Amino acid sequence: MTKRQVAPPLLLVTVTLTTFGLAKWHPFSPAAAPAASVAGDPLRGRRVFVVNCSGCHGMDATGGIGPSLRGVGLEPAEVEQIVASGRGVMPAGVVEGQEAADVAAYVAGISQ
């Protein structure tokens, strides 16, 4: 084969592999970005808390089976970490994603 016969297929393979590699790489996609804490909405968090957390912490978070969450000085990131990993008899991941951020905003607000 001559150089003229090899060049087009070689160019095609190079362009194809480069295109495929770049398509799979996604260097600027949101999934490639470091995970950032999503700001929570305390009003939605109250609703999520009542449904998922009040059975143990009480309707107004004053305690029950679980401890009171009022006046304990929790920050949203701390609440999200506790919800994600669990604590004591509280299982990990009771709520996740945006609901966890919303609950964290609510609990941080009432715990100050």
N, C-alpha and C positions, 0 to 999 in steps of 0.2 A: 504494500500500500504506500502511496505517496503522501506527502504532507498535505496536499490538497484534499485527499480522501479522508484523512484522519481528523483534520481540524473541525469540520462541521459536527460530526458526532461527539467529539470531545467537548466542544463548546456547548452543545445541547445538554450533555450530561452535567457539565459544570454549572450551567445556569439552572438546571432543574434541581440539583442538590442544594445549591445556594438558596434558591427560592423556597424549597421545602424546609430547609434549616431555619431560615428567617421566619417562616410562617409558624413553625413550632416554638420558636424562641420567645416571642412576645415580651420583649424587654420593658415595654411601657404599659402593659396591661395592668388593671387594678389588682389582679391576683398576684402579680409579681411584686407589688408594693408591700412593704412591711405592714402587718396588721396593726391598725390603729383603733383605739377605742372609739366606738360610735357614741355620739352624744345621745343621752336618753331623755325621754319625755316623762316627767314625774306624774302627769295626769294619767297617761297610759299605764305607767308603772303602778299606780294605785290600783287600777283595774286588774292588772296581771297579778299583783300581790294578793288581792282579795281572793282570786280564783286559785292560785297556786301555793300561797304561803300562809294565809291567814288560819288555816287549819291547825298549824303549830304555833305561829307567832301571835295569834289573835287578830281580830278584824282591824283593830287600830294599832297593831304592832306593840301592844303592851305586854305581851308574853302569854304563855300557855305551856304547852309541851316544850316549845322552843323558847329561847330567852326574849326578853323585851328588847326591841331595837330602838326605842326612843331614848334620846339623850346619851348615846354611847359614843358619839363622835366619829362615825364611819365616813370615809371618803368613797365616791363612786367606784374608783378603781379597786379599792379594797373589797367592796361589796361584790363586784363582778368576779373577783378572784375567788371569794368564798362560795358564791353560787356555782362557779365553774368546777371547783374541786371538792365542794362539800365540806362539812365540819360537824364533828360529833355524829349524831344520828341523821343529820340532814344529808341526803344523797347528793352526789355531784350532778350538775346539769339539770336541776329542776326546771329551769327555763334557760333558753339559749338565744344567741343572736341579739336582735333588736329588743326582744322582750327582756333579756338579761340587762341590757343597757337601761331600759326604762325602769325596771325594778330597782336597779342601782341608783338611779337619779332620785326615785321616790324615797328609798330607804336612807340615802345620804341626807336628803332634805329633812326627814323627821328625826334623824339621829343627832342633829346638831343642837 
